[in-house]
Amino acid sequence: VQLQASGGGLVQPGGSLRLSCAASGFTLADYAIGWFRQAPGKEREGVLCISKNHRSTYYADSVKGRFTISRDNAKNTVYLQMNSLKPEDTAVYYCAAPRTRWSPVCPEPDEYNYWGQGTLVTVSS
């Protein structure tokens, strides 16, 4: 199981970015996929999850109304669309998958087992 996050970069406050999580070695369509982030000096926190049935679960209230998650199973990829970015969104963003396949719901944030390399998002003017 391999996951690779990409799409990070430097963006001004109020801007947008779309992150991608590409999967290899397993069928992404069978799994819920979550996005997490870790800001400098802080613990990792859950951001959003999308279930195999395309239902979204927000782990972080701070991103509601600004971030959305989607998946393209044909491309084995999950996306995190981030709008109205704020400096406090600056972090390394990771995607992850749980060990449990075929679950119709998103797992709790501490139930993820497979992690990809992160991608850095910096929100600054």
N, C-alpha and C positions, 0 to 999 in steps of 0.2 A: 504494500500500500504506500503510494507516494502522492504527496500533495505539494503543489508549488504555487505560492501567491506571487502576484506581480501587479504592476500598475501604479505603484507608489511614486511619490515625487514631491516637489515643492509647489505649493499652491497658496494663493493669497486668501485671506479671510473672506468668506462669502463665496468662494469658488467651489468647483466640483471636481471629483475624481471618480473613476470607476476601477475598482480592483477586480482581478480575476483570480480564481482558484482552479488550477488545472489538475486533474487526477490521472494517475496512471497506475497500472497494476491491479485495478479493481473497477467494478462497474459503479460509477458514482450514483447512478439512478437508484441504487438499492439502499442508499444511506442518506440520513440527515447530514447536513454540512453546516458547521458553525464558523462564524468569524469572531476573532478575539483581538484584543490589542493590549499592548504594554507600553505605557508612557515612561519616560526616564524617571527613575526613582520610585516608580509605583508598581503595584502588583498587577499581574495580568487580569483583565476583566473580559467577560463575555459581552459581545455586541449584539449579534443577531444570529438566528438560525433559520434554515429552511428545511422543512421535512421532505421526505421522498414524495409526498403528495402536494408539494409546493406551498405548504402553509408556513407562514413566517411567525417566528417567536422572537420578541425583543427581550434581550437580557439586560440592556442598558436603557433606562428611561431617557437619558440625556441625548439619545440619537433619534428618538421617535419624532416623526414628521420631517426628518432630514435624510435618514439613511433608509435604503430599501435593499432587499436581497432577491435574487432571481437565479434560476438555473436553466441551463441548456443541456439536457441529458445527451443529446445527439453529439455535442461537442465535449461531453464529460467535463463540464466547466460550471462553476458557480460564480456569480458576480455580486459585488457589493457596490451599489451606487451611493455615493456620498455627496450630498448637496449642502449648501449653506455652511460650509466648513468653518470651524472656529479654531483658534490657537490651541484650545484644550483638547482638540481631536488629534493633535500631534502625537504619534506613537508608531511603534512597529506593529503592523497588522498581520495576523496569522489566520489561516484557515485550518480546520480540524474536522475529523470524522470520529464517530463512536465505533466501538467494536460491534455493536448490535446492528445487524442488517434488518431491513424490511420493517423497522418500526414506523408506524404512521405518525408519530409525534416526535418533536424535538426532545433531546435528552436534557438533563440538568447540566449546567456549565461544567461540573466536575466529572462528567461521565464521558469525556472525550479521550480517545486513546491514540489516535494517529494525528500527527502534527506536521505541517509543512514549514518550509523556510519562510520567514516573514518578509514583508516589504515595508519600507519606511515611508510614512506620510508626514510631511512637515507643512504645517499651516502657519505662514508668517508673511508679513508685509516687508 
